[in-house]
Amino acid sequence: MAMLIKGNEIDDLVAKYCAMTGEKNKSAAVRKALAAQIEALAGKERLIDRVAKVQEEAAALGFVSTGSDVAGEKAFMDEMWGES
């Protein structure tokens, strides 16, 4: 499927990419740039996985949250933010 993209800004971005990478063909430049972006996004770790790792590391170090002083923690945070 052919694709026609119009716009001076897009043309300027492609020209800048070509100048920075040495790519001569604009279609190849767009293909490479999109492929690189897709690869970067696919390899990005999800927030839930990053949080799980931090929780596992904290547990391994002996940190255990009982959640027993939620009201006290809220009061502390409210005071810190000037909301008390």
mmCIF file of the N, C-alpha and C atoms, coordinates in Angstrom:
data_MODEL
# 
_entry.id   MODEL 
# 
loop_
_atom_site.group_PDB 
_atom_site.id 
_atom_site.type_symbol 
_atom_site.label_atom_id 
_atom_site.label_alt_id 
_atom_site.label_comp_id 
_atom_site.label_asym_id 
_atom_site.label_entity_id 
_atom_site.label_seq_id 
_atom_site.pdbx_PDB_ins_code 
_atom_site.Cartn_x 
_atom_site.Cartn_y 
_atom_site.Cartn_z 
_atom_site.occupancy 
_atom_site.B_iso_or_equiv 
_atom_site.pdbx_formal_charge 
_atom_site.auth_seq_id 
_atom_site.auth_comp_id 
_atom_site.auth_asym_id 
_atom_site.auth_atom_id 
_atom_site.pdbx_PDB_model_num 
ATOM 1   N N  . MET A 1 1  ? 0.849  -1.166 0.000  1.00 0.00 ? 1  MET A N  1 
ATOM 2   C CA . MET A 1 1  ? 0.000  0.000  0.000  1.00 0.00 ? 1  MET A CA 1 
ATOM 3   C C  . MET A 1 1  ? 0.902  1.238  0.000  1.00 0.00 ? 1  MET A C  1 
ATOM 4   N N  . ALA A 1 2  ? 0.664  2.103  -0.939 1.00 0.00 ? 2  ALA A N  1 
ATOM 5   C CA . ALA A 1 2  ? 1.429  3.350  -1.021 1.00 0.00 ? 2  ALA A CA 1 
ATOM 6   C C  . ALA A 1 2  ? 0.912  4.338  0.007  1.00 0.00 ? 2  ALA A C  1 
ATOM 7   N N  . MET A 1 3  ? 1.799  5.216  0.422  1.00 0.00 ? 3  MET A N  1 
ATOM 8   C CA . MET A 1 3  ? 1.431  6.190  1.439  1.00 0.00 ? 3  MET A CA 1 
ATOM 9   C C  . MET A 1 3  ? 1.974  7.543  1.009  1.00 0.00 ? 3  MET A C  1 
ATOM 10  N N  . LEU A 1 4  ? 1.127  8.550  1.040  1.00 0.00 ? 4  LEU A N  1 
ATOM 11  C CA . LEU A 1 4  ? 1.550  9.893  0.687  1.00 0.00 ? 4  LEU A CA 1 
ATOM 12  C C  . LEU A 1 4  ? 1.426  10.752 1.930  1.00 0.00 ? 4  LEU A C  1 
ATOM 13  N N  . ILE A 1 5  ? 2.531  11.298 2.374  1.00 0.00 ? 5  ILE A N  1 
ATOM 14  C CA . ILE A 1 5  ? 2.536  12.151 3.559  1.00 0.00 ? 5  ILE A CA 1 
ATOM 15  C C  . ILE A 1 5  ? 2.965  13.541 3.118  1.00 0.00 ? 5  ILE A C  1 
ATOM 16  N N  . LYS A 1 6  ? 2.104  14.507 3.353  1.00 0.00 ? 6  LYS A N  1 
ATOM 17  C CA . LYS A 1 6  ? 2.406  15.868 2.947  1.00 0.00 ? 6  LYS A CA 1 
ATOM 18  C C  . LYS A 1 6  ? 2.739  16.708 4.171  1.00 0.00 ? 6  LYS A C  1 
ATOM 19  N N  . GLY A 1 7  ? 3.575  17.681 3.964  1.00 0.00 ? 7  GLY A N  1 
ATOM 20  C CA . GLY A 1 7  ? 3.864  18.622 5.031  1.00 0.00 ? 7  GLY A CA 1 
ATOM 21  C C  . GLY A 1 7  ? 5.323  18.999 5.060  1.00 0.00 ? 7  GLY A C  1 
ATOM 22  N N  . ASN A 1 8  ? 5.557  20.296 5.111  1.00 0.00 ? 8  ASN A N  1 
ATOM 23  C CA . ASN A 1 8  ? 6.936  20.785 5.152  1.00 0.00 ? 8  ASN A CA 1 
ATOM 24  C C  . ASN A 1 8  ? 7.669  20.314 6.389  1.00 0.00 ? 8  ASN A C  1 
ATOM 25  N N  . GLU A 1 9  ? 6.974  20.245 7.511  1.00 0.00 ? 9  GLU A N  1 
ATOM 26  C CA . GLU A 1 9  ? 7.619  19.825 8.757  1.00 0.00 ? 9  GLU A CA 1 
ATOM 27  C C  . GLU A 1 9  ? 8.118  18.386 8.649  1.00 0.00 ? 9  GLU A C  1 
ATOM 28  N N  . ILE A 1 10 ? 7.296  17.522 8.063  1.00 0.00 ? 10 ILE A N  1 
ATOM 29  C CA . ILE A 1 10 ? 7.697  16.125 7.894  1.00 0.00 ? 10 ILE A CA 1 
ATOM 30  C C  . ILE A 1 10 ? 8.892  16.034 6.953  1.00 0.00 ? 10 ILE A C  1 
ATOM 31  N N  . ASP A 1 11 ? 8.834  16.772 5.858  1.00 0.00 ? 11 ASP A N  1 
ATOM 32  C CA . ASP A 1 11 ? 9.946  16.768 4.913  1.00 0.00 ? 11 ASP A CA 1 
ATOM 33  C C  . ASP A 1 11 ? 11.219 17.265 5.587  1.00 0.00 ? 11 ASP A C  1 
ATOM 34  N N  . ASP A 1 12 ? 11.094 18.301 6.414  1.00 0.00 ? 12 ASP A N  1 
ATOM 35  C CA . ASP A 1 12 ? 12.265 18.826 7.132  1.00 0.00 ? 12 ASP A CA 1 
ATOM 36  C C  . ASP A 1 12 ? 12.826 17.797 8.105  1.00 0.00 ? 12 ASP A C  1 
ATOM 37  N N  . LEU A 1 13 ? 11.938 17.082 8.809  1.00 0.00 ? 13 LEU A N  1 
ATOM 38  C CA . LEU A 1 13 ? 12.385 16.054 9.753  1.00 0.00 ? 13 LEU A CA 1 
ATOM 39  C C  . LEU A 1 13 ? 13.115 14.922 9.032  1.00 0.00 ? 13 LEU A C  1 
ATOM 40  N N  . VAL A 1 14 ? 12.565 14.500 7.891  1.00 0.00 ? 14 VAL A N  1 
ATOM 41  C CA . VAL A 1 14 ? 13.204 13.429 7.126  1.00 0.00 ? 14 VAL A CA 1 
ATOM 42  C C  . VAL A 1 14 ? 14.557 13.897 6.599  1.00 0.00 ? 14 VAL A C  1 
ATOM 43  N N  . ALA A 1 15 ? 14.616 15.132 6.114  1.00 0.00 ? 15 ALA A N  1 
ATOM 44  C CA . ALA A 1 15 ? 15.886 15.660 5.610  1.00 0.00 ? 15 ALA A CA 1 
ATOM 45  C C  . ALA A 1 15 ? 16.923 15.742 6.730  1.00 0.00 ? 15 ALA A C  1 
ATOM 46  N N  . LYS A 1 16 ? 16.492 16.161 7.913  1.00 0.00 ? 16 LYS A N  1 
ATOM 47  C CA . LYS A 1 16 ? 17.402 16.244 9.061  1.00 0.00 ? 16 LYS A CA 1 
ATOM 48  C C  . LYS A 1 16 ? 17.888 14.852 9.453  1.00 0.00 ? 16 LYS A C  1 
ATOM 49  N N  . TYR A 1 17 ? 16.978 13.874 9.476  1.00 0.00 ? 17 TYR A N  1 
ATOM 50  C CA . TYR A 1 17 ? 17.348 12.489 9.792  1.00 0.00 ? 17 TYR A CA 1 
ATOM 51  C C  . TYR A 1 17 ? 18.368 11.974 8.780  1.00 0.00 ? 17 TYR A C  1 
ATOM 52  N N  . CYS A 1 18 ? 18.110 12.248 7.499  1.00 0.00 ? 18 CYS A N  1 
ATOM 53  C CA . CYS A 1 18 ? 19.033 11.807 6.444  1.00 0.00 ? 18 CYS A CA 1 
ATOM 54  C C  . CYS A 1 18 ? 20.410 12.444 6.632  1.00 0.00 ? 18 CYS A C  1 
ATOM 55  N N  . ALA A 1 19 ? 20.428 13.727 6.963  1.00 0.00 ? 19 ALA A N  1 
ATOM 56  C CA . ALA A 1 19 ? 21.701 14.412 7.160  1.00 0.00 ? 19 ALA A CA 1 
ATOM 57  C C  . ALA A 1 19 ? 22.462 13.839 8.352  1.00 0.00 ? 19 ALA A C  1 
ATOM 58  N N  . MET A 1 20 ? 21.737 13.497 9.399  1.00 0.00 ? 20 MET A N  1 
ATOM 59  C CA . MET A 1 20 ? 22.378 12.991 10.615 1.00 0.00 ? 20 MET A CA 1 
ATOM 60  C C  . MET A 1 20 ? 22.856 11.550 10.467 1.00 0.00 ? 20 MET A C  1 
ATOM 61  N N  . THR A 1 21 ? 22.155 10.770 9.638  1.00 0.00 ? 21 THR A N  1 
ATOM 62  C CA . THR A 1 21 ? 22.495 9.353  9.512  1.00 0.00 ? 21 THR A CA 1 
ATOM 63  C C  . THR A 1 21 ? 23.269 9.027  8.236  1.00 0.00 ? 21 THR A C  1 
ATOM 64  N N  . GLY A 1 22 ? 23.275 9.963  7.297  1.00 0.00 ? 22 GLY A N  1 
ATOM 65  C CA . GLY A 1 22 ? 23.945 9.711  6.036  1.00 0.00 ? 22 GLY A CA 1 
ATOM 66  C C  . GLY A 1 22 ? 23.081 8.942  5.045  1.00 0.00 ? 22 GLY A C  1 
ATOM 67  N N  . GLU A 1 23 ? 21.846 8.708  5.409  1.00 0.00 ? 23 GLU A N  1 
ATOM 68  C CA . GLU A 1 23 ? 20.918 8.002  4.522  1.00 0.00 ? 23 GLU A CA 1 
ATOM 69  C C  . GLU A 1 23 ? 20.614 8.883  3.312  1.00 0.00 ? 23 GLU A C  1 
ATOM 70  N N  . LYS A 1 24 ? 20.618 8.302  2.129  1.00 0.00 ? 24 LYS A N  1 
ATOM 71  C CA . LYS A 1 24 ? 20.375 9.054  0.894  1.00 0.00 ? 24 LYS A CA 1 
ATOM 72  C C  . LYS A 1 24 ? 18.921 8.956  0.433  1.00 0.00 ? 24 LYS A C  1 
ATOM 73  N N  . ASN A 1 25 ? 18.268 7.860  0.770  1.00 0.00 ? 25 ASN A N  1 
ATOM 74  C CA . ASN A 1 25 ? 16.919 7.590  0.306  1.00 0.00 ? 25 ASN A CA 1 
ATOM 75  C C  . ASN A 1 25 ? 15.912 7.933  1.403  1.00 0.00 ? 25 ASN A C  1 
ATOM 76  N N  . LYS A 1 26 ? 14.975 8.845  1.098  1.00 0.00 ? 26 LYS A N  1 
ATOM 77  C CA . LYS A 1 26 ? 14.014 9.280  2.114  1.00 0.00 ? 26 LYS A CA 1 
ATOM 78  C C  . LYS A 1 26 ? 13.095 8.143  2.557  1.00 0.00 ? 26 LYS A C  1 
ATOM 79  N N  . SER A 1 27 ? 12.672 7.297  1.650  1.00 0.00 ? 27 SER A N  1 
ATOM 80  C CA . SER A 1 27 ? 11.805 6.167  2.024  1.00 0.00 ? 27 SER A CA 1 
ATOM 81  C C  . SER A 1 27 ? 12.541 5.224  2.976  1.00 0.00 ? 27 SER A C  1 
ATOM 82  N N  . ALA A 1 28 ? 13.787 4.952  2.675  1.00 0.00 ? 28 ALA A N  1 
ATOM 83  C CA . ALA A 1 28 ? 14.583 4.082  3.543  1.00 0.00 ? 28 ALA A CA 1 
ATOM 84  C C  . ALA A 1 28 ? 14.793 4.740  4.896  1.00 0.00 ? 28 ALA A C  1 
ATOM 85  N N  . ALA A 1 29 ? 14.968 6.056  4.896  1.00 0.00 ? 29 ALA A N  1 
ATOM 86  C CA . ALA A 1 29 ? 15.156 6.773  6.155  1.00 0.00 ? 29 ALA A CA 1 
ATOM 87  C C  . ALA A 1 29 ? 13.922 6.660  7.038  1.00 0.00 ? 29 ALA A C  1 
ATOM 88  N N  . VAL A 1 30 ? 12.752 6.849  6.442  1.00 0.00 ? 30 VAL A N  1 
ATOM 89  C CA . VAL A 1 30 ? 11.501 6.735  7.204  1.00 0.00 ? 30 VAL A CA 1 
ATOM 90  C C  . VAL A 1 30 ? 11.330 5.312  7.706  1.00 0.00 ? 30 VAL A C  1 
ATOM 91  N N  . ARG A 1 31 ? 11.617 4.327  6.860  1.00 0.00 ? 31 ARG A N  1 
ATOM 92  C CA . ARG A 1 31 ? 11.498 2.919  7.248  1.00 0.00 ? 31 ARG A CA 1 
ATOM 93  C C  . ARG A 1 31 ? 12.407 2.605  8.431  1.00 0.00 ? 31 ARG A C  1 
ATOM 94  N N  . LYS A 1 32 ? 13.657 3.061  8.366  1.00 0.00 ? 32 LYS A N  1 
ATOM 95  C CA . LYS A 1 32 ? 14.611 2.800  9.448  1.00 0.00 ? 32 LYS A CA 1 
ATOM 96  C C  . LYS A 1 32 ? 14.214 3.505  10.738 1.00 0.00 ? 32 LYS A C  1 
ATOM 97  N N  . ALA A 1 33 ? 13.766 4.741  10.617 1.00 0.00 ? 33 ALA A N  1 
ATOM 98  C CA . ALA A 1 33 ? 13.375 5.497  11.808 1.00 0.00 ? 33 ALA A CA 1 
ATOM 99  C C  . ALA A 1 33 ? 12.175 4.862  12.496 1.00 0.00 ? 33 ALA A C  1 
ATOM 100 N N  . LEU A 1 34 ? 11.183 4.455  11.717 1.00 0.00 ? 34 LEU A N  1 
ATOM 101 C CA . LEU A 1 34 ? 10.003 3.808  12.305 1.00 0.00 ? 34 LEU A CA 1 
ATOM 102 C C  . LEU A 1 34 ? 10.361 2.455  12.917 1.00 0.00 ? 34 LEU A C  1 
ATOM 103 N N  . ALA A 1 35 ? 11.187 1.688  12.239 1.00 0.00 ? 35 ALA A N  1 
ATOM 104 C CA . ALA A 1 35 ? 11.592 0.381  12.766 1.00 0.00 ? 35 ALA A CA 1 
ATOM 105 C C  . ALA A 1 35 ? 12.343 0.545  14.084 1.00 0.00 ? 35 ALA A C  1 
ATOM 106 N N  . ALA A 1 36 ? 13.223 1.546  14.155 1.00 0.00 ? 36 ALA A N  1 
ATOM 107 C CA . ALA A 1 36 ? 13.978 1.790  15.386 1.00 0.00 ? 36 ALA A CA 1 
ATOM 108 C C  . ALA A 1 36 ? 13.054 2.213  16.520 1.00 0.00 ? 36 ALA A C  1 
ATOM 109 N N  . GLN A 1 37 ? 12.084 3.041  16.211 1.00 0.00 ? 37 GLN A N  1 
ATOM 110 C CA . GLN A 1 37 ? 11.147 3.496  17.252 1.00 0.00 ? 37 GLN A CA 1 
ATOM 111 C C  . GLN A 1 37 ? 10.282 2.348  17.748 1.00 0.00 ? 37 GLN A C  1 
ATOM 112 N N  . ILE A 1 38 ? 9.811  1.517  16.836 1.00 0.00 ? 38 ILE A N  1 
ATOM 113 C CA . ILE A 1 38 ? 9.002  0.351  17.220 1.00 0.00 ? 38 ILE A CA 1 
ATOM 114 C C  . ILE A 1 38 ? 9.815  -0.599 18.094 1.00 0.00 ? 38 ILE A C  1 
ATOM 115 N N  . GLU A 1 39 ? 11.063 -0.824 17.736 1.00 0.00 ? 39 GLU A N  1 
ATOM 116 C CA . GLU A 1 39 ? 11.930 -1.696 18.532 1.00 0.00 ? 39 GLU A CA 1 
ATOM 117 C C  . GLU A 1 39 ? 12.150 -1.117 19.933 1.00 0.00 ? 39 GLU A C  1 
ATOM 118 N N  . ALA A 1 40 ? 12.354 0.190  20.005 1.00 0.00 ? 40 ALA A N  1 
ATOM 119 C CA . ALA A 1 40 ? 12.566 0.833  21.308 1.00 0.00 ? 40 ALA A CA 1 
ATOM 120 C C  . ALA A 1 40 ? 11.326 0.725  22.186 1.00 0.00 ? 40 ALA A C  1 
ATOM 121 N N  . LEU A 1 41 ? 10.167 0.929  21.597 1.00 0.00 ? 41 LEU A N  1 
ATOM 122 C CA . LEU A 1 41 ? 8.926  0.846  22.372 1.00 0.00 ? 41 LEU A CA 1 
ATOM 123 C C  . LEU A 1 41 ? 8.620  -0.583 22.796 1.00 0.00 ? 41 LEU A C  1 
ATOM 124 N N  . ALA A 1 42 ? 8.919  -1.535 21.940 1.00 0.00 ? 42 ALA A N  1 
ATOM 125 C CA . ALA A 1 42 ? 8.655  -2.941 22.255 1.00 0.00 ? 42 ALA A CA 1 
ATOM 126 C C  . ALA A 1 42 ? 9.555  -3.425 23.391 1.00 0.00 ? 42 ALA A C  1 
ATOM 127 N N  . GLY A 1 43 ? 10.753 -2.875 23.489 1.00 0.00 ? 43 GLY A N  1 
ATOM 128 C CA . GLY A 1 43 ? 11.690 -3.292 24.517 1.00 0.00 ? 43 GLY A CA 1 
ATOM 129 C C  . GLY A 1 43 ? 11.517 -2.565 25.837 1.00 0.00 ? 43 GLY A C  1 
ATOM 130 N N  . LYS A 1 44 ? 10.623 -1.613 25.870 1.00 0.00 ? 44 LYS A N  1 
ATOM 131 C CA . LYS A 1 44 ? 10.430 -0.805 27.077 1.00 0.00 ? 44 LYS A CA 1 
ATOM 132 C C  . LYS A 1 44 ? 9.696  -1.623 28.140 1.00 0.00 ? 44 LYS A C  1 
ATOM 133 N N  . GLU A 1 45 ? 10.249 -1.598 29.335 1.00 0.00 ? 45 GLU A N  1 
ATOM 134 C CA . GLU A 1 45 ? 9.658  -2.359 30.435 1.00 0.00 ? 45 GLU A CA 1 
ATOM 135 C C  . GLU A 1 45 ? 8.402  -1.659 30.947 1.00 0.00 ? 45 GLU A C  1 
ATOM 136 N N  . ARG A 1 46 ? 7.373  -2.441 31.221 1.00 0.00 ? 46 ARG A N  1 
ATOM 137 C CA . ARG A 1 46 ? 6.121  -1.873 31.719 1.00 0.00 ? 46 ARG A CA 1 
ATOM 138 C C  . ARG A 1 46 ? 6.284  -1.415 33.168 1.00 0.00 ? 46 ARG A C  1 
ATOM 139 N N  . LEU A 1 47 ? 5.531  -0.392 33.544 1.00 0.00 ? 47 LEU A N  1 
ATOM 140 C CA . LEU A 1 47 ? 5.589  0.161  34.892 1.00 0.00 ? 47 LEU A CA 1 
ATOM 141 C C  . LEU A 1 47 ? 5.290  -0.907 35.938 1.00 0.00 ? 47 LEU A C  1 
ATOM 142 N N  . ILE A 1 48 ? 4.309  -1.729 35.708 1.00 0.00 ? 48 ILE A N  1 
ATOM 143 C CA . ILE A 1 48 ? 3.940  -2.750 36.685 1.00 0.00 ? 48 ILE A CA 1 
ATOM 144 C C  . ILE A 1 48 ? 5.101  -3.719 36.930 1.00 0.00 ? 48 ILE A C  1 
ATOM 145 N N  . ASP A 1 49 ? 5.864  -4.014 35.876 1.00 0.00 ? 49 ASP A N  1 
ATOM 146 C CA . ASP A 1 49 ? 7.018  -4.909 36.024 1.00 0.00 ? 49 ASP A CA 1 
ATOM 147 C C  . ASP A 1 49 ? 8.146  -4.224 36.785 1.00 0.00 ? 49 ASP A C  1 
ATOM 148 N N  . ARG A 1 50 ? 8.357  -2.928 36.533 1.00 0.00 ? 50 ARG A N  1 
ATOM 149 C CA . ARG A 1 50 ? 9.404  -2.189 37.252 1.00 0.00 ? 50 ARG A CA 1 
ATOM 150 C C  . ARG A 1 50 ? 9.059  -2.082 38.734 1.00 0.00 ? 50 ARG A C  1 
ATOM 151 N N  . VAL A 1 51 ? 7.788  -1.821 39.045 1.00 0.00 ? 51 VAL A N  1 
ATOM 152 C CA . VAL A 1 51 ? 7.356  -1.717 40.446 1.00 0.00 ? 51 VAL A CA 1 
ATOM 153 C C  . VAL A 1 51 ? 7.512  -3.066 41.143 1.00 0.00 ? 51 VAL A C  1 
ATOM 154 N N  . ALA A 1 52 ? 7.157  -4.139 40.449 1.00 0.00 ? 52 ALA A N  1 
ATOM 155 C CA . ALA A 1 52 ? 7.292  -5.481 41.033 1.00 0.00 ? 52 ALA A CA 1 
ATOM 156 C C  . ALA A 1 52 ? 8.746  -5.776 41.388 1.00 0.00 ? 52 ALA A C  1 
ATOM 157 N N  . LYS A 1 53 ? 9.680  -5.370 40.521 1.00 0.00 ? 53 LYS A N  1 
ATOM 158 C CA . LYS A 1 53 ? 11.105 -5.583 40.808 1.00 0.00 ? 53 LYS A CA 1 
ATOM 159 C C  . LYS A 1 53 ? 11.533 -4.825 42.060 1.00 0.00 ? 53 LYS A C  1 
ATOM 160 N N  . VAL A 1 54 ? 11.095 -3.579 42.186 1.00 0.00 ? 54 VAL A N  1 
ATOM 161 C CA . VAL A 1 54 ? 11.439 -2.776 43.359 1.00 0.00 ? 54 VAL A CA 1 
ATOM 162 C C  . VAL A 1 54 ? 10.866 -3.418 44.617 1.00 0.00 ? 54 VAL A C  1 
ATOM 163 N N  . GLN A 1 55 ? 9.634  -3.899 44.529 1.00 0.00 ? 55 GLN A N  1 
ATOM 164 C CA . GLN A 1 55 ? 9.017  -4.553 45.690 1.00 0.00 ? 55 GLN A CA 1 
ATOM 165 C C  . GLN A 1 55 ? 9.771  -5.829 46.064 1.00 0.00 ? 55 GLN A C  1 
ATOM 166 N N  . GLU A 1 56 ? 10.195 -6.596 45.079 1.00 0.00 ? 56 GLU A N  1 
ATOM 167 C CA . GLU A 1 56 ? 10.950 -7.821 45.347 1.00 0.00 ? 56 GLU A CA 1 
ATOM 168 C C  . GLU A 1 56 ? 12.297 -7.505 45.994 1.00 0.00 ? 56 GLU A C  1 
ATOM 169 N N  . GLU A 1 57 ? 12.972 -6.463 45.490 1.00 0.00 ? 57 GLU A N  1 
ATOM 170 C CA . GLU A 1 57 ? 14.260 -6.069 46.062 1.00 0.00 ? 57 GLU A CA 1 
ATOM 171 C C  . GLU A 1 57 ? 14.081 -5.582 47.505 1.00 0.00 ? 57 GLU A C  1 
ATOM 172 N N  . ALA A 1 58 ? 13.026 -4.818 47.753 1.00 0.00 ? 58 ALA A N  1 
ATOM 173 C CA . ALA A 1 58 ? 12.766 -4.329 49.106 1.00 0.00 ? 58 ALA A CA 1 
ATOM 174 C C  . ALA A 1 58 ? 12.485 -5.498 50.046 1.00 0.00 ? 58 ALA A C  1 
ATOM 175 N N  . ALA A 1 59 ? 11.705 -6.462 49.585 1.00 0.00 ? 59 ALA A N  1 
ATOM 176 C CA . ALA A 1 59 ? 11.403 -7.640 50.409 1.00 0.00 ? 59 ALA A CA 1 
ATOM 177 C C  . ALA A 1 59 ? 12.666 -8.438 50.688 1.00 0.00 ? 59 ALA A C  1 
ATOM 178 N N  . ALA A 1 60 ? 13.548 -8.554 49.692 1.00 0.00 ? 60 ALA A N  1 
ATOM 179 C CA . ALA A 1 60 ? 14.799 -9.289 49.876 1.00 0.00 ? 60 ALA A CA 1 
ATOM 180 C C  . ALA A 1 60 ? 15.703 -8.611 50.903 1.00 0.00 ? 60 ALA A C  1 
ATOM 181 N N  . LEU A 1 61 ? 15.574 -7.285 51.015 1.00 0.00 ? 61 LEU A N  1 
ATOM 182 C CA . LEU A 1 61 ? 16.371 -6.534 51.987 1.00 0.00 ? 61 LEU A CA 1 
ATOM 183 C C  . LEU A 1 61 ? 15.723 -6.501 53.371 1.00 0.00 ? 61 LEU A C  1 
ATOM 184 N N  . GLY A 1 62 ? 14.535 -7.107 53.480 1.00 0.00 ? 62 GLY A N  1 
ATOM 185 C CA . GLY A 1 62 ? 13.883 -7.197 54.770 1.00 0.00 ? 62 GLY A CA 1 
ATOM 186 C C  . GLY A 1 62 ? 12.812 -6.160 55.021 1.00 0.00 ? 62 GLY A C  1 
ATOM 187 N N  . PHE A 1 63 ? 12.511 -5.323 54.054 1.00 0.00 ? 63 PHE A N  1 
ATOM 188 C CA . PHE A 1 63 ? 11.465 -4.325 54.247 1.00 0.00 ? 63 PHE A CA 1 
ATOM 189 C C  . PHE A 1 63 ? 10.113 -4.996 54.151 1.00 0.00 ? 63 PHE A C  1 
ATOM 190 N N  . VAL A 1 64 ? 9.301  -4.766 55.166 1.00 0.00 ? 64 VAL A N  1 
ATOM 191 C CA . VAL A 1 64 ? 7.949  -5.315 55.170 1.00 0.00 ? 64 VAL A CA 1 
ATOM 192 C C  . VAL A 1 64 ? 7.005  -4.196 55.553 1.00 0.00 ? 64 VAL A C  1 
ATOM 193 N N  . SER A 1 65 ? 6.080  -3.899 54.683 1.00 0.00 ? 65 SER A N  1 
ATOM 194 C CA . SER A 1 65 ? 5.084  -2.877 54.965 1.00 0.00 ? 65 SER A CA 1 
ATOM 195 C C  . SER A 1 65 ? 3.865  -3.538 55.582 1.00 0.00 ? 65 SER A C  1 
ATOM 196 N N  . THR A 1 66 ? 3.553  -3.120 56.781 1.00 0.00 ? 66 THR A N  1 
ATOM 197 C CA . THR A 1 66 ? 2.373  -3.674 57.444 1.00 0.00 ? 66 THR A CA 1 
ATOM 198 C C  . THR A 1 66 ? 1.126  -2.901 57.074 1.00 0.00 ? 66 THR A C  1 
ATOM 199 N N  . GLY A 1 67 ? 1.314  -1.664 56.610 1.00 0.00 ? 67 GLY A N  1 
ATOM 200 C CA . GLY A 1 67 ? 0.165  -0.838 56.251 1.00 0.00 ? 67 GLY A CA 1 
ATOM 201 C C  . GLY A 1 67 ? -0.629 -0.410 57.462 1.00 0.00 ? 67 GLY A C  1 
ATOM 202 N N  . SER A 1 68 ? -0.053 -0.596 58.659 1.00 0.00 ? 68 SER A N  1 
ATOM 203 C CA . SER A 1 68 ? -0.800 -0.328 59.876 1.00 0.00 ? 68 SER A CA 1 
ATOM 204 C C  . SER A 1 68 ? -0.920 1.154  60.216 1.00 0.00 ? 68 SER A C  1 
ATOM 205 N N  . ASP A 1 69 ? -0.025 1.986  59.694 1.00 0.00 ? 69 ASP A N  1 
ATOM 206 C CA . ASP A 1 69 ? -0.056 3.407  60.058 1.00 0.00 ? 69 ASP A CA 1 
ATOM 207 C C  . ASP A 1 69 ? -0.393 4.284  58.858 1.00 0.00 ? 69 ASP A C  1 
ATOM 208 N N  . VAL A 1 70 ? -1.382 3.854  58.085 1.00 0.00 ? 70 VAL A N  1 
ATOM 209 C CA . VAL A 1 70 ? -1.763 4.603  56.898 1.00 0.00 ? 70 VAL A CA 1 
ATOM 210 C C  . VAL A 1 70 ? -2.229 6.002  57.280 1.00 0.00 ? 70 VAL A C  1 
ATOM 211 N N  . ALA A 1 71 ? -2.995 6.123  58.359 1.00 0.00 ? 71 ALA A N  1 
ATOM 212 C CA . ALA A 1 71 ? -3.489 7.432  58.782 1.00 0.00 ? 71 ALA A CA 1 
ATOM 213 C C  . ALA A 1 71 ? -2.333 8.335  59.202 1.00 0.00 ? 71 ALA A C  1 
ATOM 214 N N  . GLY A 1 72 ? -1.358 7.771  59.895 1.00 0.00 ? 72 GLY A N  1 
ATOM 215 C CA . GLY A 1 72 ? -0.199 8.553  60.310 1.00 0.00 ? 72 GLY A CA 1 
ATOM 216 C C  . GLY A 1 72 ? 0.638  8.992  59.128 1.00 0.00 ? 72 GLY A C  1 
ATOM 217 N N  . GLU A 1 73 ? 0.795  8.097  58.169 1.00 0.00 ? 73 GLU A N  1 
ATOM 218 C CA . GLU A 1 73 ? 1.549  8.446  56.968 1.00 0.00 ? 73 GLU A CA 1 
ATOM 219 C C  . GLU A 1 73 ? 0.840  9.529  56.174 1.00 0.00 ? 73 GLU A C  1 
ATOM 220 N N  . LYS A 1 74 ? -0.487 9.447  56.106 1.00 0.00 ? 74 LYS A N  1 
ATOM 221 C CA . LYS A 1 74 ? -1.246 10.469 55.382 1.00 0.00 ? 74 LYS A CA 1 
ATOM 222 C C  . LYS A 1 74 ? -1.102 11.806 56.080 1.00 0.00 ? 74 LYS A C  1 
ATOM 223 N N  . ALA A 1 75 ? -1.178 11.807 57.385 1.00 0.00 ? 75 ALA A N  1 
ATOM 224 C CA . ALA A 1 75 ? -1.029 13.060 58.127 1.00 0.00 ? 75 ALA A CA 1 
ATOM 225 C C  . ALA A 1 75 ? 0.355  13.657 57.892 1.00 0.00 ? 75 ALA A C  1 
ATOM 226 N N  . PHE A 1 76 ? 1.371  12.808 57.895 1.00 0.00 ? 76 PHE A N  1 
ATOM 227 C CA . PHE A 1 76 ? 2.744  13.283 57.645 1.00 0.00 ? 76 PHE A CA 1 
ATOM 228 C C  . PHE A 1 76 ? 2.856  13.895 56.255 1.00 0.00 ? 76 PHE A C  1 
ATOM 229 N N  . MET A 1 77 ? 2.352  13.185 55.249 1.00 0.00 ? 77 MET A N  1 
ATOM 230 C CA . MET A 1 77 ? 2.422  13.696 53.878 1.00 0.00 ? 77 MET A CA 1 
ATOM 231 C C  . MET A 1 77 ? 1.611  14.974 53.710 1.00 0.00 ? 77 MET A C  1 
ATOM 232 N N  . ASP A 1 78 ? 0.438  15.037 54.337 1.00 0.00 ? 78 ASP A N  1 
ATOM 233 C CA . ASP A 1 78 ? -0.375 16.253 54.256 1.00 0.00 ? 78 ASP A CA 1 
ATOM 234 C C  . ASP A 1 78 ? 0.389  17.440 54.854 1.00 0.00 ? 78 ASP A C  1 
ATOM 235 N N  . GLU A 1 79 ? 1.055  17.186 55.967 1.00 0.00 ? 79 GLU A N  1 
ATOM 236 C CA . GLU A 1 79 ? 1.832  18.256 56.609 1.00 0.00 ? 79 GLU A CA 1 
ATOM 237 C C  . GLU A 1 79 ? 3.004  18.683 55.717 1.00 0.00 ? 79 GLU A C  1 
ATOM 238 N N  . MET A 1 80 ? 3.682  17.720 55.103 1.00 0.00 ? 80 MET A N  1 
ATOM 239 C CA . MET A 1 80 ? 4.800  18.037 54.232 1.00 0.00 ? 80 MET A CA 1 
ATOM 240 C C  . MET A 1 80 ? 4.381  18.882 53.037 1.00 0.00 ? 80 MET A C  1 
ATOM 241 N N  . TRP A 1 81 ? 3.187  18.638 52.538 1.00 0.00 ? 81 TRP A N  1 
ATOM 242 C CA . TRP A 1 81 ? 2.699  19.382 51.370 1.00 0.00 ? 81 TRP A CA 1 
ATOM 243 C C  . TRP A 1 81 ? 1.895  20.623 51.775 1.00 0.00 ? 81 TRP A C  1 
ATOM 244 N N  . GLY A 1 82 ? 1.858  20.905 53.087 1.00 0.00 ? 82 GLY A N  1 
ATOM 245 C CA . GLY A 1 82 ? 1.149  22.086 53.560 1.00 0.00 ? 82 GLY A CA 1 
ATOM 246 C C  . GLY A 1 82 ? -0.364 21.981 53.447 1.00 0.00 ? 82 GLY A C  1 
ATOM 247 N N  . GLU A 1 83 ? -0.859 20.767 53.549 1.00 0.00 ? 83 GLU A N  1 
ATOM 248 C CA . GLU A 1 83 ? -2.304 20.529 53.398 1.00 0.00 ? 83 GLU A CA 1 
ATOM 249 C C  . GLU A 1 83 ? -2.962 20.138 54.714 1.00 0.00 ? 83 GLU A C  1 
ATOM 250 N N  . SER A 1 84 ? -2.248 20.315 55.819 1.00 0.00 ? 84 SER A N  1 
ATOM 251 C CA . SER A 1 84 ? -2.838 19.884 57.098 1.00 0.00 ? 84 SER A CA 1 
ATOM 252 C C  . SER A 1 84 ? -3.656 20.985 57.710 1.00 0.00 ? 84 SER A C  1 
# 
